[in-house]
Amino acid sequence: MPVPFALVSDDDSYDAVPEHPSGGAVLVLAGSSGRIERDRADLLAAHGIRARAIRWFGGRGQRTVPFEVPLELFIDELERLQRESDRVSIIGTSFGAEAALVTATITPVHAAVAISPSSVVWGGVQDGTWSSHWTHEGRPLPWVPFEPTWTPDTDPPEYRGLYEASMRRDAEATAAAEIPAERISAPVLLTAGGDDRVWPSTEFASAICRRRERRGLPTMSFGAPAAGHRILLPGESVAAAGGVAMRRGGTEGADRALGQQVWPMLLDILR
């Protein structure tokens, strides 16, 4: 496997430049861990894809938590990559998948890849105030409020029940918060594990597919009943640190198998 040239741009971003470029570039987003996906960026660059991984909250000048994060942050990063490549994509996991999909509805991309996605926008809390994860042009996007009576019954907690209960709580709010995935003209690739204990990503993926299928838009969805919230692409290590302690479901074997299944199509769509 060729080794990419990697450069840590600053404390909040990481660039991986392939030795043999394919011409594709991708913005890489983590989920609620708040980390920079350096290993994933290196992996993609080793296969010819220029990768830039960023921290999108908790960094210098950023929100301390996923709360009213400006989508302009991701748009600016995509425009930076467009100065190097005509084929610029975005890939995210969990909250990062939510960000990737929402961003792709308002700015053109070559492809959007969402691992353990959501089909709606969720909210975050800062200093006791709840609001949307995202803003655009200074305005918070509609979001699904959480069910206030829900309590976890496992330790560490499984949050899937919270997300399911919250989706049922207010049908109008849920409908208003749906990500308009049909606005993404580029191909969309989704990956979801059937044993996801964080949120119902398989149901979310199905909802995204339905919205896009009504418009005849290119959408690929991969799943496996035993896989959890995290998938492992070939060569990735287990257990990335950071974020809230929770049960994510799946097993290493099932998570790797799903990653292996999606890998050829993921490379193809990003290149």
VEXKEPA-549497 format. One record per residue (C-alpha): x negated, y negated, z negated; residue in three letters; residue number from 1. Coordinates in pm, 1 decimal. Layout:
@u:X; v:Y; w:Z; kefi:ala; torza:NUM .
...
END
This chain:
@u:0.0; v:0.0; w:0.0; kefi:met; torza:1 .
@u:-152.2; v:-338.9; w:93.2; kefi:pro; torza:2 .
@u:-215.4; v:-571.0; w:-200.3; kefi:val; torza:3 .
@u:-56.6; v:-916.7; w:-167.4; kefi:pro; torza:4 .
@u:-231.8; v:-1239.0; w:-244.2; kefi:phe; torza:5 .
@u:-58.3; v:-1370.1; w:-555.5; kefi:ala; torza:6 .
@u:-69.3; v:-1717.4; w:-700.3; kefi:leu; torza:7 .
@u:88.2; v:-1835.5; w:-1023.8; kefi:val; torza:8 .
@u:208.3; v:-2178.4; w:-918.7; kefi:ser; torza:9 .
@u:296.2; v:-2289.3; w:-1273.0; kefi:asp; torza:10 .
@u:453.5; v:-2152.6; w:-1589.5; kefi:asp; torza:11 .
@u:797.2; v:-2135.6; w:-1427.2; kefi:asp; torza:12 .
@u:725.4; v:-1987.0; w:-1084.1; kefi:ser; torza:13 .
@u:519.6; v:-1719.4; w:-913.6; kefi:tyr; torza:14 .
@u:427.5; v:-1681.7; w:-548.1; kefi:asp; torza:15 .
@u:332.3; v:-1356.6; w:-378.0; kefi:ala; torza:16 .
@u:200.7; v:-1386.3; w:-23.0; kefi:val; torza:17 .
@u:171.3; v:-1070.3; w:189.2; kefi:pro; torza:18 .
@u:-150.9; v:-969.1; w:356.7; kefi:glu; torza:19 .
@u:48.4; v:-868.6; w:665.2; kefi:his; torza:20 .
@u:356.8; v:-1096.1; w:682.9; kefi:pro; torza:21 .
@u:677.9; v:-970.5; w:839.8; kefi:ser; torza:22 .
@u:809.1; v:-1322.8; w:877.7; kefi:gly; torza:23 .
@u:1069.9; v:-1290.4; w:605.3; kefi:gly; torza:24 .
@u:1067.1; v:-1481.8; w:276.4; kefi:ala; torza:25 .
@u:1281.0; v:-1440.0; w:-32.5; kefi:val; torza:26 .
@u:1366.4; v:-1625.3; w:-352.9; kefi:leu; torza:27 .
@u:1370.4; v:-1378.8; w:-644.7; kefi:val; torza:28 .
@u:1593.1; v:-1440.4; w:-949.8; kefi:leu; torza:29 .
@u:1609.3; v:-1252.1; w:-1278.0; kefi:ala; torza:30 .
@u:1916.2; v:-1224.3; w:-1498.9; kefi:gly; torza:31 .
@u:1975.0; v:-1318.5; w:-1860.8; kefi:ser; torza:32 .
@u:1620.6; v:-1222.3; w:-1965.1; kefi:ser; torza:33 .
@u:1502.0; v:-1560.0; w:-1838.9; kefi:gly; torza:34 .
@u:1179.6; v:-1406.2; w:-1712.7; kefi:arg; torza:35 .
@u:995.4; v:-1455.8; w:-1385.5; kefi:ile; torza:36 .
@u:1018.9; v:-1139.9; w:-1171.4; kefi:glu; torza:37 .
@u:646.8; v:-1119.3; w:-1092.0; kefi:arg; torza:38 .
@u:639.1; v:-741.2; w:-1041.1; kefi:asp; torza:39 .
@u:931.4; v:-749.1; w:-799.7; kefi:arg; torza:40 .
@u:773.4; v:-1036.0; w:-607.1; kefi:ala; torza:41 .
@u:446.8; v:-839.7; w:-578.7; kefi:asp; torza:42 .
@u:634.3; v:-529.7; w:-465.8; kefi:leu; torza:43 .
@u:814.5; v:-717.0; w:-189.3; kefi:leu; torza:44 .
@u:497.3; v:-894.0; w:-78.4; kefi:ala; torza:45 .
@u:317.5; v:-559.8; w:-57.1; kefi:ala; torza:46 .
@u:575.1; v:-470.6; w:209.7; kefi:his; torza:47 .
@u:530.4; v:-785.4; w:414.6; kefi:gly; torza:48 .
@u:784.4; v:-1018.2; w:252.8; kefi:ile; torza:49 .
@u:678.1; v:-1359.1; w:121.9; kefi:arg; torza:50 .
@u:829.4; v:-1378.6; w:-227.1; kefi:ala; torza:51 .
@u:876.3; v:-1662.8; w:-472.4; kefi:arg; torza:52 .
@u:1004.1; v:-1572.7; w:-820.1; kefi:ala; torza:53 .
@u:1122.7; v:-1852.4; w:-1047.7; kefi:ile; torza:54 .
@u:1247.8; v:-1909.3; w:-1396.8; kefi:arg; torza:55 .
@u:1584.6; v:-2078.7; w:-1373.8; kefi:trp; torza:56 .
@u:1652.8; v:-2151.4; w:-1740.6; kefi:phe; torza:57 .
@u:1432.1; v:-2192.3; w:-2044.5; kefi:gly; torza:58 .
@u:1151.8; v:-2356.4; w:-1847.9; kefi:gly; torza:59 .
@u:1012.6; v:-2706.6; w:-1834.5; kefi:arg; torza:60 .
@u:1291.5; v:-2954.7; w:-1766.4; kefi:gly; torza:61 .
@u:1548.5; v:-2674.9; w:-1739.8; kefi:gln; torza:62 .
@u:1853.7; v:-2577.7; w:-1939.4; kefi:arg; torza:63 .
@u:1760.3; v:-2372.8; w:-2244.2; kefi:thr; torza:64 .
@u:2033.7; v:-2117.2; w:-2165.8; kefi:val; torza:65 .
@u:2250.6; v:-2025.2; w:-1861.7; kefi:pro; torza:66 .
@u:2473.4; v:-2331.0; w:-1900.7; kefi:phe; torza:67 .
@u:2554.6; v:-2582.4; w:-1625.5; kefi:glu; torza:68 .
@u:2247.4; v:-2485.8; w:-1425.0; kefi:val; torza:69 .
@u:2240.0; v:-2699.3; w:-1108.1; kefi:pro; torza:70 .
@u:2265.2; v:-2491.0; w:-792.2; kefi:leu; torza:71 .
@u:2042.4; v:-2753.7; w:-636.0; kefi:glu; torza:72 .
@u:1755.2; v:-2582.5; w:-819.1; kefi:leu; torza:73 .
@u:1797.1; v:-2274.4; w:-597.5; kefi:phe; torza:74 .
@u:1874.2; v:-2475.9; w:-284.4; kefi:ile; torza:75 .
@u:1551.5; v:-2673.7; w:-327.2; kefi:asp; torza:76 .
@u:1351.8; v:-2351.5; w:-368.3; kefi:glu; torza:77 .
@u:1506.2; v:-2203.9; w:-53.6; kefi:leu; torza:78 .
@u:1421.1; v:-2520.5; w:138.5; kefi:glu; torza:79 .
@u:1062.5; v:-2491.1; w:14.8; kefi:arg; torza:80 .
@u:1044.0; v:-2137.7; w:156.7; kefi:leu; torza:81 .
@u:1202.2; v:-2251.6; w:482.2; kefi:gln; torza:82 .
@u:891.0; v:-2458.5; w:545.8; kefi:arg; torza:83 .
@u:704.2; v:-2127.6; w:572.4; kefi:glu; torza:84 .
@u:960.3; v:-1893.0; w:727.6; kefi:ser; torza:85 .
@u:1265.6; v:-1906.6; w:951.7; kefi:asp; torza:86 .
@u:1415.4; v:-1603.2; w:772.2; kefi:arg; torza:87 .
@u:1472.6; v:-1697.8; w:408.5; kefi:val; torza:88 .
@u:1682.2; v:-1479.1; w:181.0; kefi:ser; torza:89 .
@u:1779.8; v:-1469.3; w:-185.4; kefi:ile; torza:90 .
@u:1787.3; v:-1174.0; w:-425.5; kefi:ile; torza:91 .
@u:1909.3; v:-1170.0; w:-784.7; kefi:gly; torza:92 .
@u:2003.5; v:-932.6; w:-1063.3; kefi:thr; torza:93 .
@u:2302.0; v:-973.2; w:-1300.2; kefi:ser; torza:94 .
@u:2337.8; v:-1347.4; w:-1379.1; kefi:phe; torza:95 .
@u:2073.6; v:-1393.4; w:-1109.3; kefi:gly; torza:96 .
@u:2295.6; v:-1200.9; w:-866.3; kefi:ala; torza:97 .
@u:2581.0; v:-1434.4; w:-958.0; kefi:glu; torza:98 .
@u:2349.5; v:-1728.0; w:-881.3; kefi:ala; torza:99 .
@u:2235.0; v:-1573.0; w:-552.7; kefi:ala; torza:100 .
@u:2587.3; v:-1517.9; w:-426.2; kefi:leu; torza:101 .
@u:2717.4; v:-1859.7; w:-530.3; kefi:val; torza:102 .
@u:2415.0; v:-2033.6; w:-378.9; kefi:thr; torza:103 .
@u:2459.6; v:-1844.2; w:-51.5; kefi:ala; torza:104 .
@u:2818.1; v:-1974.0; w:-26.6; kefi:thr; torza:105 .
@u:2695.6; v:-2333.3; w:-2.0; kefi:ile; torza:106 .
@u:2361.8; v:-2313.8; w:181.4; kefi:thr; torza:107 .
@u:2258.2; v:-2092.5; w:474.9; kefi:pro; torza:108 .
@u:2040.8; v:-1787.0; w:406.6; kefi:val; torza:109 .
@u:1912.4; v:-1501.3; w:618.6; kefi:his; torza:110 .
@u:2054.2; v:-1248.2; w:369.1; kefi:ala; torza:111 .
@u:2186.7; v:-1230.9; w:13.8; kefi:ala; torza:112 .
@u:2104.7; v:-933.5; w:-210.0; kefi:val; torza:113 .
@u:2295.2; v:-894.3; w:-537.6; kefi:ala; torza:114 .
@u:2193.2; v:-622.1; w:-784.6; kefi:ile; torza:115 .
@u:2456.7; v:-553.0; w:-1051.6; kefi:ser; torza:116 .
@u:2661.8; v:-848.2; w:-923.6; kefi:pro; torza:117 .
@u:2962.6; v:-1038.0; w:-1051.3; kefi:ser; torza:118 .
@u:3252.1; v:-1134.9; w:-827.2; kefi:ser; torza:119 .
@u:3338.4; v:-1435.0; w:-1046.4; kefi:val; torza:120 .
@u:3155.9; v:-1720.5; w:-1215.4; kefi:val; torza:121 .
@u:3104.6; v:-1687.0; w:-1589.8; kefi:trp; torza:122 .
@u:3048.0; v:-1939.1; w:-1864.8; kefi:gly; torza:123 .
@u:2770.0; v:-2008.8; w:-2111.5; kefi:gly; torza:124 .
@u:2748.9; v:-2192.4; w:-2441.1; kefi:val; torza:125 .
@u:2510.4; v:-2464.0; w:-2550.9; kefi:gln; torza:126 .
@u:2527.3; v:-2647.6; w:-2883.8; kefi:asp; torza:127 .
@u:2874.8; v:-2506.3; w:-2943.6; kefi:gly; torza:128 .
@u:3013.1; v:-2623.2; w:-2608.7; kefi:thr; torza:129 .
@u:3126.1; v:-2380.0; w:-2339.4; kefi:trp; torza:130 .
@u:3103.8; v:-2453.4; w:-1970.0; kefi:ser; torza:131 .
@u:3027.4; v:-2291.5; w:-1636.8; kefi:ser; torza:132 .
@u:2696.9; v:-2120.8; w:-1562.9; kefi:his; torza:133 .
@u:2660.5; v:-2346.6; w:-1257.6; kefi:trp; torza:134 .
@u:2711.9; v:-2699.1; w:-1134.4; kefi:thr; torza:135 .
@u:2708.6; v:-2833.4; w:-780.6; kefi:his; torza:136 .
@u:2673.9; v:-3203.9; w:-711.1; kefi:glu; torza:137 .
@u:2707.3; v:-3259.3; w:-1084.5; kefi:gly; torza:138 .
@u:3038.9; v:-3076.4; w:-1125.2; kefi:arg; torza:139 .
@u:3077.5; v:-2746.8; w:-1313.7; kefi:pro; torza:140 .
@u:3214.1; v:-2462.1; w:-1102.1; kefi:leu; torza:141 .
@u:3537.0; v:-2295.0; w:-1221.9; kefi:pro; torza:142 .
@u:3454.2; v:-2013.7; w:-1463.8; kefi:trp; torza:143 .
@u:3617.8; v:-1730.7; w:-1658.1; kefi:val; torza:144 .
@u:3650.5; v:-1803.0; w:-2033.5; kefi:pro; torza:145 .
@u:3562.8; v:-1517.5; w:-2266.8; kefi:phe; torza:146 .
@u:3821.3; v:-1331.0; w:-2471.1; kefi:glu; torza:147 .
@u:3774.3; v:-1481.7; w:-2821.7; kefi:pro; torza:148 .
@u:3910.1; v:-1181.9; w:-3013.6; kefi:thr; torza:149 .
@u:3670.3; v:-926.1; w:-2865.2; kefi:trp; torza:150 .
@u:3411.9; v:-767.0; w:-3093.9; kefi:thr; torza:151 .
@u:3149.6; v:-503.5; w:-3007.4; kefi:pro; torza:152 .
@u:3185.9; v:-152.4; w:-3148.1; kefi:asp; torza:153 .
@u:2832.8; v:-31.2; w:-3071.8; kefi:thr; torza:154 .
@u:2486.6; v:-132.0; w:-3190.0; kefi:asp; torza:155 .
@u:2323.7; v:-261.6; w:-2977.6; kefi:pro; torza:156 .
@u:2644.1; v:-384.0; w:-2815.8; kefi:pro; torza:157 .
@u:2795.3; v:-289.4; w:-2483.5; kefi:glu; torza:158 .
@u:2943.8; v:-600.7; w:-2327.0; kefi:tyr; torza:159 .
@u:3139.7; v:-434.6; w:-2048.2; kefi:arg; torza:160 .
@u:3459.2; v:-440.3; w:-2257.0; kefi:gly; torza:161 .
@u:3418.6; v:-813.4; w:-2318.1; kefi:leu; torza:162 .
@u:3397.5; v:-889.9; w:-1947.4; kefi:tyr; torza:163 .
@u:3690.0; v:-662.1; w:-1864.8; kefi:glu; torza:164 .
@u:3909.9; v:-816.2; w:-2136.7; kefi:ala; torza:165 .
@u:3812.8; v:-1167.5; w:-2031.0; kefi:ser; torza:166 .
@u:3907.5; v:-1097.2; w:-1667.7; kefi:met; torza:167 .
@u:4257.3; v:-993.7; w:-1783.7; kefi:arg; torza:168 .
@u:4305.3; v:-1282.0; w:-2026.0; kefi:arg; torza:169 .
@u:4402.2; v:-1557.5; w:-1781.7; kefi:asp; torza:170 .
@u:4484.2; v:-1451.0; w:-1426.0; kefi:ala; torza:171 .
@u:4481.9; v:-1808.5; w:-1294.5; kefi:glu; torza:172 .
@u:4141.8; v:-1887.4; w:-1444.4; kefi:ala; torza:173 .
@u:4000.6; v:-1561.3; w:-1310.0; kefi:thr; torza:174 .
@u:4134.5; v:-1630.2; w:-961.5; kefi:ala; torza:175 .
@u:3995.9; v:-1984.8; w:-965.1; kefi:ala; torza:176 .
@u:3652.3; v:-1855.0; w:-1066.8; kefi:ala; torza:177 .
@u:3622.7; v:-1597.1; w:-786.8; kefi:glu; torza:178 .
@u:3307.0; v:-1638.8; w:-582.8; kefi:ile; torza:179 .
@u:3416.0; v:-1714.2; w:-222.2; kefi:pro; torza:180 .
@u:3187.6; v:-1447.9; w:-77.3; kefi:ala; torza:181 .
@u:3361.1; v:-1480.3; w:259.3; kefi:glu; torza:182 .
@u:3176.9; v:-1811.4; w:300.4; kefi:arg; torza:183 .
@u:2845.6; v:-1625.9; w:324.6; kefi:ile; torza:184 .
@u:2799.1; v:-1574.8; w:696.7; kefi:ser; torza:185 .
@u:2473.7; v:-1381.9; w:644.9; kefi:ala; torza:186 .
@u:2461.0; v:-1009.2; w:563.9; kefi:pro; torza:187 .
@u:2520.6; v:-926.4; w:197.9; kefi:val; torza:188 .
@u:2374.4; v:-623.4; w:23.3; kefi:leu; torza:189 .
@u:2520.2; v:-510.4; w:-309.7; kefi:leu; torza:190 .
@u:2395.2; v:-249.2; w:-555.5; kefi:thr; torza:191 .
@u:2592.2; v:-139.7; w:-862.0; kefi:ala; torza:192 .
@u:2562.9; v:144.1; w:-1112.8; kefi:gly; torza:193 .
@u:2873.0; v:331.6; w:-1222.8; kefi:gly; torza:194 .
@u:2739.4; v:358.1; w:-1580.5; kefi:asp; torza:195 .
@u:2672.8; v:-15.7; w:-1610.3; kefi:asp; torza:196 .
@u:2741.1; v:-95.3; w:-1977.1; kefi:arg; torza:197 .
@u:2681.8; v:-469.8; w:-1944.5; kefi:val; torza:198 .
@u:2968.5; v:-552.8; w:-1711.2; kefi:trp; torza:199 .
@u:3181.1; v:-369.0; w:-1451.4; kefi:pro; torza:200 .
@u:2946.2; v:-426.4; w:-1157.7; kefi:ser; torza:201 .
@u:3103.1; v:-154.2; w:-941.6; kefi:thr; torza:202 .
@u:3442.3; v:-324.8; w:-966.7; kefi:glu; torza:203 .
@u:3280.1; v:-659.7; w:-897.8; kefi:phe; torza:204 .
@u:3102.5; v:-519.0; w:-591.8; kefi:ala; torza:205 .
@u:3430.5; v:-376.2; w:-462.3; kefi:ser; torza:206 .
@u:3601.5; v:-714.4; w:-503.0; kefi:ala; torza:207 .
@u:3321.9; v:-886.1; w:-309.0; kefi:ile; torza:208 .
@u:3348.2; v:-626.7; w:-33.1; kefi:cys; torza:209 .
@u:3725.1; v:-674.5; w:-3.9; kefi:arg; torza:210 .
@u:3693.3; v:-1051.6; w:37.6; kefi:arg; torza:211 .
@u:3430.6; v:-1011.4; w:307.8; kefi:arg; torza:212 .
@u:3594.6; v:-719.8; w:488.4; kefi:glu; torza:213 .
@u:3904.4; v:-932.5; w:548.4; kefi:arg; torza:214 .
@u:3679.8; v:-1160.1; w:758.0; kefi:arg; torza:215 .
@u:3485.8; v:-877.7; w:920.9; kefi:gly; torza:216 .
@u:3158.4; v:-994.7; w:763.7; kefi:leu; torza:217 .
@u:2854.8; v:-764.9; w:734.8; kefi:pro; torza:218 .
@u:2841.9; v:-615.8; w:385.2; kefi:thr; torza:219 .
@u:2652.8; v:-314.2; w:253.3; kefi:met; torza:220 .
@u:2726.1; v:-168.5; w:-89.9; kefi:ser; torza:221 .
@u:2528.3; v:103.4; w:-268.3; kefi:phe; torza:222 .
@u:2624.7; v:275.1; w:-591.3; kefi:gly; torza:223 .
@u:2561.3; v:579.8; w:-807.1; kefi:ala; torza:224 .
@u:2785.1; v:706.0; w:-1090.3; kefi:pro; torza:225 .
@u:2500.8; v:768.4; w:-1337.1; kefi:ala; torza:226 .
@u:2301.8; v:448.5; w:-1275.5; kefi:ala; torza:227 .
@u:2317.6; v:155.4; w:-1515.1; kefi:gly; torza:228 .
@u:2281.0; v:-220.8; w:-1506.1; kefi:his; torza:229 .
@u:1914.4; v:-217.8; w:-1407.5; kefi:arg; torza:230 .
@u:1798.8; v:-38.7; w:-1097.0; kefi:ile; torza:231 .
@u:1433.7; v:45.5; w:-1039.9; kefi:leu; torza:232 .
@u:1294.1; v:-11.8; w:-695.6; kefi:leu; torza:233 .
@u:1013.6; v:222.5; w:-586.9; kefi:pro; torza:234 .
@u:700.0; v:132.9; w:-781.0; kefi:gly; torza:235 .
@u:874.3; v:-79.5; w:-1046.2; kefi:glu; torza:236 .
@u:814.1; v:-4.3; w:-1413.9; kefi:ser; torza:237 .
@u:1082.2; v:61.0; w:-1673.3; kefi:val; torza:238 .
@u:1204.0; v:-188.8; w:-1929.3; kefi:ala; torza:239 .
@u:1145.9; v:-551.4; w:-1859.1; kefi:ala; torza:240 .
@u:1135.4; v:-753.1; w:-2178.9; kefi:ala; torza:241 .
@u:1349.5; v:-1050.7; w:-2271.2; kefi:gly; torza:242 .
@u:1711.5; v:-1143.5; w:-2312.7; kefi:gly; torza:243 .
@u:1974.7; v:-1031.8; w:-2561.1; kefi:val; torza:244 .
@u:1955.9; v:-678.9; w:-2701.8; kefi:ala; torza:245 .
@u:2230.9; v:-470.7; w:-2542.9; kefi:met; torza:246 .
@u:2313.6; v:-131.7; w:-2396.0; kefi:arg; torza:247 .
@u:2265.3; v:-133.9; w:-2022.7; kefi:arg; torza:248 .
@u:2365.6; v:222.3; w:-1939.1; kefi:gly; torza:249 .
@u:2214.6; v:460.8; w:-1690.9; kefi:gly; torza:250 .
@u:1899.2; v:668.6; w:-1716.7; kefi:thr; torza:251 .
@u:1554.8; v:612.5; w:-1574.0; kefi:glu; torza:252 .
@u:1610.0; v:893.5; w:-1324.1; kefi:gly; torza:253 .
@u:1947.3; v:763.8; w:-1206.8; kefi:ala; torza:254 .
@u:1827.8; v:403.7; w:-1192.2; kefi:asp; torza:255 .
@u:1524.5; v:507.5; w:-984.9; kefi:arg; torza:256 .
@u:1735.8; v:721.4; w:-753.7; kefi:ala; torza:257 .
@u:1965.5; v:429.3; w:-677.8; kefi:leu; torza:258 .
@u:1666.1; v:204.3; w:-620.6; kefi:gly; torza:259 .
@u:1519.0; v:459.6; w:-381.4; kefi:gln; torza:260 .
@u:1850.4; v:485.6; w:-197.8; kefi:gln; torza:261 .
@u:1884.0; v:111.7; w:-140.9; kefi:val; torza:262 .
@u:1515.3; v:41.7; w:-75.9; kefi:trp; torza:263 .
@u:1494.9; v:100.9; w:303.1; kefi:pro; torza:264 .
@u:1798.8; v:-116.1; w:370.3; kefi:met; torza:265 .
@u:1677.1; v:-383.7; w:130.2; kefi:leu; torza:266 .
@u:1342.9; v:-409.4; w:310.9; kefi:leu; torza:267 .
@u:1515.7; v:-413.6; w:647.7; kefi:asp; torza:268 .
@u:1756.6; v:-691.0; w:552.3; kefi:ile; torza:269 .
@u:1486.0; v:-911.7; w:399.4; kefi:leu; torza:270 .
@u:1236.8; v:-871.0; w:682.9; kefi:arg; torza:271 .
END
